[in-house]
């Protein structure tokens, strides 16, 4: 279960980070600007992944909800689906409560 949530968080974080970057490209002649944009994009993805892990570890549900795009959709196994930040938060909160005893002491950032 923990591995499934971890994989989901990674995929969701990358997808939501890239949605705002997809149409932004520099002129081919401006190689430095392109390289800088790549570095900034990587850092934004890294920071978002850290935020997902931190909010889940701390059970900061309000912070976790704010990390999602308004049109985000979670599609998980066993018919675990949710649309929108609030529904995704509620689903993950419920999933983590149901596995709390098995995963006690485990975190996403360690």
C-alpha positions in Angstrom: 0.0 0.0 0.0 2.8 2.5 1.0 4.6 1.7 -2.3 1.4 2.3 -4.3 0.8 5.7 -2.7 4.5 6.6 -3.1 4.4 5.7 -6.9 1.2 7.7 -7.2 2.6 10.7 -5.5 5.7 10.7 -7.8 3.6 10.4 -10.9 1.1 13.0 -9.8 3.8 15.4 -8.8 5.6 15.2 -12.1 2.4 15.5 -14.1 1.1 18.5 -12.2 4.4 20.2 -12.3 4.8 19.8 -16.0 1.4 21.0 -17.0 2.4 24.7 -16.5 5.8 24.2 -18.2 4.7 22.3 -21.4 4.2 25.3 -23.6 7.2 27.3 -22.4 10.3 27.0 -24.6 13.1 29.3 -25.3 14.5 30.1 -28.7 16.9 27.4 -29.9 19.7 30.0 -30.3 19.4 30.8 -26.6 21.0 27.6 -25.2 21.8 29.1 -21.8 18.1 30.1 -21.3 17.0 26.6 -22.3 19.5 25.0 -19.8 18.4 27.4 -17.1 14.8 26.5 -17.7 15.6 22.8 -17.4 17.3 23.3 -14.1 14.4 25.5 -12.8 11.9 22.8 -13.9 13.8 20.1 -12.2 14.0 22.1 -9.0 10.3 22.8 -9.1 9.5 19.1 -9.5 11.9 18.2 -6.6 10.3 20.8 -4.3 6.8 19.5 -5.2 7.8 15.9 -4.4 9.3 17.0 -1.1 6.0 18.9 -0.3 3.9 15.9 -1.1 6.0 13.7 1.2 6.2 16.3 4.0 2.4 17.0 4.0 1.6 13.2 4.0 4.2 12.5 6.8 2.8 15.4 8.9 -0.8 14.5 8.0 -1.1 18.1 7.0 -4.3 17.6 5.0 -5.0 21.3 4.3 -1.4 21.6 2.9 -1.7 18.4 0.9 -5.0 19.5 -0.7 -3.3 22.8 -1.8 -0.7 20.9 -3.8 -3.3 19.6 -6.3 -4.5 21.3 -9.5 -8.3 22.1 -9.5 -8.8 19.5 -12.3 -6.5 16.8 -10.8 -7.7 13.2 -10.8 -6.5 10.3 -8.8 -6.9 6.9 -10.4 -5.8 4.1 -8.1 -6.3 0.4 -7.8 -9.4 -1.2 -6.2 -11.6 1.5 -7.6 -9.8 4.2 -5.6 -10.6 7.2 -7.7 -11.1 10.9 -6.9 -11.5 14.1 -8.8 -10.4 17.5 -7.5 -8.1 18.4 -4.5 -10.7 17.9 -1.8 -11.8 14.5 -3.0 -8.2 13.4 -3.4 -7.3 14.6 0.1 -10.3 12.7 1.5 -9.4 9.5 -0.3 -5.7 9.6 0.7 -6.7 10.5 4.3 -9.0 7.5 4.4 -6.4 5.1 2.8 -3.7 6.2 5.3 -6.1 5.8 8.2 -6.9 2.2 7.1 -3.2 1.3 6.9 -2.1 3.3 10.0 -1.4 0.2 12.2 0.6 -1.6 9.5 2.7 1.4 8.6 3.2 2.9 12.1 6.5 4.7 12.2 7.1 4.7 8.4 7.3 8.0 6.5 7.5 9.1 2.9 10.5 11.3 3.5 12.7 8.7 5.3 
